[in-house]
Amino acid sequence: MAPRISILNEAPLADSESQSSIWRKIAIAFGGSLLLALAARISVPMLPVPMTMQTYAVLLLGRC
């Protein structure tokens, strides 16, 4: 018989700390995406090319 290859971790979550950690990571990813999307809508008029605040949002998210 060929060995079974598992792509996903089949072990169930053992405690509530692991599950809360997963929800925390999901919340951080969602919040970071929302911040990035909102920052892309803010335009700073500069000559000759306007700039968005998206650059600063990426720098801020990189620090987290």
N, CA, C and O atoms as a printed pandas DataFrame, in Angstrom:
     atom_number atom_name residue_name chain_id  residue_number  x_coord  y_coord  z_coord
0              1         N          MET        A               1    0.814   -1.179    0.000
1              2        CA          MET        A               1    0.000    0.000    0.000
2              3         C          MET        A               1    0.868    1.256    0.000
3              4         O          MET        A               1    1.906    1.311    0.659
4              5         N          ALA        A               2    0.433    2.243   -0.735
5              6        CA          ALA        A               2    1.169    3.501   -0.799
6              7         C          ALA        A               2    0.948    4.289    0.492
7              8         O          ALA        A               2   -0.130    4.223    1.083
8              9         N          PRO        A               3    1.967    5.034    0.930
9             10        CA          PRO        A               3    1.793    5.834    2.149
10            11         C          PRO        A               3    0.773    6.949    1.916
11            12         O          PRO        A               3    0.659    7.491    0.817
12            13         N          ARG        A               4    0.054    7.268    2.950
13            14        CA          ARG        A               4   -0.966    8.306    2.867
14            15         C          ARG        A               4   -0.312    9.673    3.042
15            16         O          ARG        A               4    0.432    9.894    3.997
16            17         N          ILE        A               5   -0.590   10.577    2.128
17            18        CA          ILE        A               5   -0.032   11.922    2.181
18            19         C          ILE        A               5   -1.144   12.871    2.609
19            20         O          ILE        A               5   -2.207   12.922    1.989
20            21         N          SER        A               6   -0.889   13.607    3.657
21            22        CA          SER        A               6   -1.879   14.541    4.176
22            23         C          SER        A               6   -1.382   15.966    3.963
23            24         O          SER        A               6   -0.273   16.315    4.371
24            25         N          ILE        A               7   -2.201   16.776    3.330
25            26        CA          ILE        A               7   -1.831   18.167    3.096
26            27         C          ILE        A               7   -2.215   19.018    4.307
27            28         O          ILE        A               7   -1.459   19.899    4.717
28            29         N          LEU        A               8   -3.383   18.752    4.873
29            30        CA          LEU        A               8   -3.864   19.528    6.006
30            31         C          LEU        A               8   -3.528   18.825    7.309
31            32         O          LEU        A               8   -3.423   17.599    7.359
32            33         N          ASN        A               9   -3.364   19.595    8.337
33            34        CA          ASN        A               9   -3.126   19.025    9.659
34            35         C          ASN        A               9   -4.436   18.426   10.150
35            36         O          ASN        A               9   -5.434   19.137   10.270
36            37         N          GLU        A              10   -4.448   17.144   10.431
37            38        CA          GLU        A              10   -5.676   16.471   10.809
38            39         C          GLU        A              10   -5.913   16.464   12.306
39            40         O          GLU        A              10   -6.967   16.011   12.754
40            41         N          ALA        A              11   -4.967   16.953   13.094
41            42        CA          ALA        A              11   -5.134   16.958   14.543
42            43         C          ALA        A              11   -6.147   18.035   14.937
43            44         O          ALA        A              11   -6.029   19.175   14.487
44            45         N          PRO        A              12   -7.129   17.703   15.759
45            46        CA          PRO        A              12   -8.095   18.708   16.199
46            47         C          PRO        A              12   -7.444   19.692   17.163
47            48         O          PRO        A              12   -6.411   19.401   17.767
48            49         N          LEU        A              13   -8.056   20.841   17.294
49            50        CA          LEU        A              13   -7.533   21.835   18.223
50            51         C          LEU        A              13   -7.713   21.331   19.647
51            52         O          LEU        A              13   -8.804   20.911   20.032
52            53         N          ALA        A              14   -6.649   21.374   20.419
53            54        CA          ALA        A              14   -6.662   20.775   21.749
54            55         C          ALA        A              14   -7.319   21.670   22.797
55            56         O          ALA        A              14   -8.028   21.176   23.673
56            57         N          ASP        A              15   -7.095   22.952   22.719
57            58        CA          ASP        A              15   -7.634   23.832   23.753
58            59         C          ASP        A              15   -8.164   25.116   23.144
59            60         O          ASP        A              15   -7.966   25.392   21.961
60            61         N          SER        A              16   -8.836   25.889   23.967
61            62        CA          SER        A              16   -9.436   27.131   23.478
62            63         C          SER        A              16   -8.385   28.178   23.149
63            64         O          SER        A              16   -8.656   29.088   22.366
64            65         N          GLU        A              17   -7.192   28.074   23.727
65            66        CA          GLU        A              17   -6.131   29.034   23.426
66            67         C          GLU        A              17   -5.721   28.941   21.963
67            68         O          GLU        A              17   -5.484   29.963   21.319
68            69         N          SER        A              18   -5.636   27.731   21.435
69            70        CA          SER        A              18   -5.276   27.558   20.031
70            71         C          SER        A              18   -6.341   28.153   19.132
71            72         O          SER        A              18   -6.030   28.799   18.131
72            73         N          GLN        A              19   -7.587   27.938   19.487
73            74        CA          GLN        A              19   -8.674   28.446   18.667
74            75         C          GLN        A              19   -8.750   29.971   18.743
75            76         O          GLN        A              19   -9.000   30.620   17.728
76            77         N          SER        A              20   -8.541   30.553   19.918
77            78        CA          SER        A              20   -8.562   32.007   20.025
78            79         C          SER        A              20   -7.383   32.612   19.268
79            80         O          SER        A              20   -7.490   33.718   18.738
80            81         N          SER        A              21   -6.267   31.899   19.214
81            82        CA          SER        A              21   -5.115   32.375   18.454
82            83         C          SER        A              21   -5.429   32.416   16.958
83            84         O          SER        A              21   -5.016   33.331   16.246
84            85         N          ILE        A              22   -6.162   31.414   16.503
85            86        CA          ILE        A              22   -6.546   31.389   15.088
86            87         C          ILE        A              22   -7.477   32.553   14.776
87            88         O          ILE        A              22   -7.300   33.232   13.764
88            89         N          TRP        A              23   -8.475   32.793   15.642
89            90        CA          TRP        A              23   -9.401   33.904   15.414
90            91         C          TRP        A              23   -8.679   35.249   15.495
91            92         O          TRP        A              23   -9.034   36.190   14.785
92            93         N          ARG        A              24   -7.674   35.340   16.355
93            94        CA          ARG        A              24   -6.897   36.579   16.458
94            95         C          ARG        A              24   -6.132   36.840   15.162
95            96         O          ARG        A              24   -6.086   37.971   14.678
96            97         N          LYS        A              25   -5.538   35.797   14.611
97            98        CA          LYS        A              25   -4.796   35.942   13.351
98            99         C          LYS        A              25   -5.731   36.315   12.213
99           100         O          LYS        A              25   -5.374   37.123   11.355
100          101         N          ILE        A              26   -6.924   35.735   12.197
101          102        CA          ILE        A              26   -7.906   36.072   11.165
102          103         C          ILE        A              26   -8.322   37.528   11.303
103          104         O          ILE        A              26   -8.431   38.239   10.303
104          105         N          ALA        A              27   -8.558   37.982   12.537
105          106        CA          ALA        A              27   -8.954   39.372   12.771
106          107         C          ALA        A              27   -7.848   40.342   12.360
107          108         O          ALA        A              27   -8.128   41.390   11.778
108          109         N          ILE        A              28   -6.606   40.002   12.657
109          110        CA          ILE        A              28   -5.484   40.871   12.271
110          111         C          ILE        A              28   -5.361   40.946   10.748
111          112         O          ILE        A              28   -5.121   42.020   10.197
112          113         N          ALA        A              29   -5.524   39.818   10.073
113          114        CA          ALA        A              29   -5.435   39.813    8.608
114          115         C          ALA        A              29   -6.570   40.626    7.995
115          116         O          ALA        A              29   -6.353   41.384    7.049
116          117         N          PHE        A              30   -7.779   40.472    8.532
117          118        CA          PHE        A              30   -8.926   41.231    8.015
118          119         C          PHE        A              30   -8.757   42.716    8.277
119          120         O          PHE        A              30   -9.008   43.538    7.396
120          121         N          GLY        A              31   -8.330   43.067    9.491
121          122        CA          GLY        A              31   -8.125   44.474    9.827
122          123         C          GLY        A              31   -7.019   45.109    8.993
123          124         O          GLY        A              31   -7.141   46.256    8.565
124          125         N          GLY        A              32   -5.953   44.373    8.764
125          126        CA          GLY        A              32   -4.865   44.892    7.928
126          127         C          GLY        A              32   -5.300   45.107    6.487
127          128         O          GLY        A              32   -4.905   46.084    5.851
128          129         N          SER        A              33   -6.109   44.196    5.980
129          130        CA          SER        A              33   -6.628   44.344    4.616
130          131         C          SER        A              33   -7.549   45.548    4.519
131          132         O          SER        A              33   -7.514   46.289    3.537
132          133         N          LEU        A              34   -8.376   45.739    5.544
133          134        CA          LEU        A              34   -9.284   46.888    5.560
134          135         C          LEU        A              34   -8.500   48.196    5.638
135          136         O          LEU        A              34   -8.815   49.153    4.931
136          137         N          LEU        A              35   -7.482   48.237    6.493
137          138        CA          LEU        A              35   -6.638   49.434    6.598
138          139         C          LEU        A              35   -5.965   49.751    5.270
139          140         O          LEU        A              35   -5.909   50.910    4.860
140          141         N          LEU        A              36   -5.463   48.737    4.608
141          142        CA          LEU        A              36   -4.785   48.932    3.328
142          143         C          LEU        A              36   -5.752   49.440    2.260
143          144         O          LEU        A              36   -5.407   50.318    1.468
144          145         N          ALA        A              37   -6.965   48.882    2.244
145          146        CA          ALA        A              37   -7.969   49.321    1.263
146          147         C          ALA        A              37   -8.396   50.764    1.518
147          148         O          ALA        A              37   -8.552   51.541    0.576
148          149         N          LEU        A              38   -8.583   51.123    2.773
149          150        CA          LEU        A              38   -8.979   52.501    3.094
150          151         C          LEU        A              38   -7.848   53.482    2.807
151          152         O          LEU        A              38   -8.096   54.590    2.333
152          153         N          ALA        A              39   -6.623   53.088    3.087
153          154        CA          ALA        A              39   -5.482   53.970    2.835
154          155         C          ALA        A              39   -5.277   54.200    1.337
155          156         O          ALA        A              39   -4.773   55.250    0.937
156          157         N          ALA        A              40   -5.656   53.245    0.519
157          158        CA          ALA        A              40   -5.516   53.409   -0.929
158          159         C          ALA        A              40   -6.487   54.458   -1.475
159          160         O          ALA        A              40   -6.264   55.024   -2.545
160          161         N          ARG        A              41   -7.565   54.712   -0.727
161          162        CA          ARG        A              41   -8.555   55.698   -1.165
162          163         C          ARG        A              41   -8.153   57.130   -0.825
163          164         O          ARG        A              41   -8.729   58.071   -1.371
164          165         N          ILE        A              42   -7.176   57.316    0.064
165          166        CA          ILE        A              42   -6.746   58.650    0.482
166          167         C          ILE        A              42   -5.609   59.105   -0.427
167          168         O          ILE        A              42   -4.556   58.470   -0.505
168          169         N          SER        A              43   -5.846   60.204   -1.102
169          170        CA          SER        A              43   -4.853   60.719   -2.049
170          171         C          SER        A              43   -4.205   61.984   -1.501
171          172         O          SER        A              43   -4.882   62.869   -0.978
172          173         N          VAL        A              44   -2.898   62.053   -1.629
173          174        CA          VAL        A              44   -2.140   63.232   -1.220
174          175         C          VAL        A              44   -1.681   63.932   -2.494
175          176         O          VAL        A              44   -0.881   63.380   -3.250
176          177         N          PRO        A              45   -2.181   65.145   -2.737
177          178        CA          PRO        A              45   -1.803   65.834   -3.977
178          179         C          PRO        A              45   -0.341   66.292   -3.943
179          180         O          PRO        A              45    0.040   67.167   -3.166
180          181         N          MET        A              46    0.436   65.690   -4.786
181          182        CA          MET        A              46    1.841   66.063   -4.936
182          183         C          MET        A              46    2.101   66.250   -6.428
183          184         O          MET        A              46    1.468   65.610   -7.268
184          185         N          LEU        A              47    3.028   67.121   -6.736
185          186        CA          LEU        A              47    3.347   67.338   -8.145
186          187         C          LEU        A              47    4.623   66.595   -8.481
187          188         O          LEU        A              47    5.540   66.607   -7.660
188          189         N          PRO        A              48    4.743   65.980   -9.574
189          190        CA          PRO        A              48    3.815   65.839  -10.691
190          191         C          PRO        A              48    2.879   64.625  -10.555
191          192         O          PRO        A              48    1.909   64.517  -11.305
192          193         N          VAL        A              49    3.152   63.725   -9.623
193          194        CA          VAL        A              49    2.343   62.517   -9.493
194          195         C          VAL        A              49    1.740   62.471   -8.092
195          196         O          VAL        A              49    2.472   62.554   -7.105
196          197         N          PRO        A              50    0.415   62.339   -7.989
197          198        CA          PRO        A              50   -0.174   62.232   -6.649
198          199         C          PRO        A              50    0.190   60.899   -5.987
199          200         O          PRO        A              50    0.466   59.908   -6.663
200          201         N          MET        A              51    0.184   60.900   -4.670
201          202        CA          MET        A              51    0.560   59.717   -3.914
202          203         C          MET        A              51   -0.617   59.305   -3.035
203          204         O          MET        A              51   -1.391   60.157   -2.597
204          205         N          THR        A              52   -0.758   58.012   -2.776
205          206        CA          THR        A              52   -1.785   57.553   -1.851
206          207         C          THR        A              52   -1.131   57.201   -0.521
207          208         O          THR        A              52    0.089   57.062   -0.433
208          209         N          MET        A              53   -1.950   57.059    0.499
209          210        CA          MET        A              53   -1.452   56.685    1.823
210          211         C          MET        A              53   -1.196   55.181    1.929
211          212         O          MET        A              53   -0.828   54.672    2.988
212          213         N          GLN        A              54   -1.397   54.482    0.811
213          214        CA          GLN        A              54   -1.196   53.034    0.791
214          215         C          GLN        A              54    0.252   52.680    1.130
215          216         O          GLN        A              54    0.503   51.664    1.778
216          217         N          THR        A              55    1.179   53.485    0.710
217          218        CA          THR        A              55    2.588   53.250    0.995
218          219         C          THR        A              55    2.840   53.234    2.503
219          220         O          THR        A              55    3.544   52.363    3.013
220          221         N          TYR        A              56    2.265   54.194    3.200
221          222        CA          TYR        A              56    2.460   54.274    4.638
222          223         C          TYR        A              56    1.718   53.158    5.375
223          224         O          TYR        A              56    2.178   52.688    6.415
224          225         N          ALA        A              57    0.571   52.733    4.837
225          226        CA          ALA        A              57   -0.158   51.628    5.444
226          227         C          ALA        A              57    0.653   50.336    5.338
227          228         O          ALA        A              57    0.672   49.540    6.277
228          229         N          VAL        A              58    1.308   50.128    4.225
229          230        CA          VAL        A              58    2.149   48.930    4.057
230          231         C          VAL        A              58    3.311   48.958    5.049
231          232         O          VAL        A              58    3.643   47.936    5.649
232          233         N          LEU        A              59    3.924   50.127    5.221
233          234        CA          LEU        A              59    5.008   50.255    6.200
234          235         C          LEU        A              59    4.513   50.005    7.614
235          236         O          LEU        A              59    5.187   49.348    8.407
236          237         N          LEU        A              60    3.328   50.531    7.931
237          238        CA          LEU        A              60    2.754   50.318    9.249
238          239         C          LEU        A              60    2.425   48.855    9.488
239          240         O          LEU        A              60    2.692   48.328   10.568
240          241         N          LEU        A              61    1.853   48.198    8.498
241          242        CA          LEU        A              61    1.499   46.780    8.640
242          243         C          LEU        A              61    2.746   45.902    8.727
243          244         O          LEU        A              61    2.714   44.839    9.349
244          245         N          GLY        A              62    3.827   46.334    8.116
245          246        CA          GLY        A              62    5.060   45.580    8.203
246          247         C          GLY        A              62    5.662   45.586    9.601
247          248         O          GLY        A              62    6.416   44.682    9.961
248          249         N          ARG        A              63    5.332   46.598   10.385
249          250        CA          ARG        A              63    5.839   46.697   11.757
250          251         C          ARG        A              63    5.065   45.795   12.725
251          252         O          ARG        A              63    5.545   45.501   13.820
252          253         N          CYS        A              64    3.872   45.360   12.321
253          254        CA          CYS        A              64    3.029   44.528   13.224
254          255         C          CYS        A              64    3.521   43.103   13.298
255          256         O          CYS        A              64    2.934   42.283   14.003
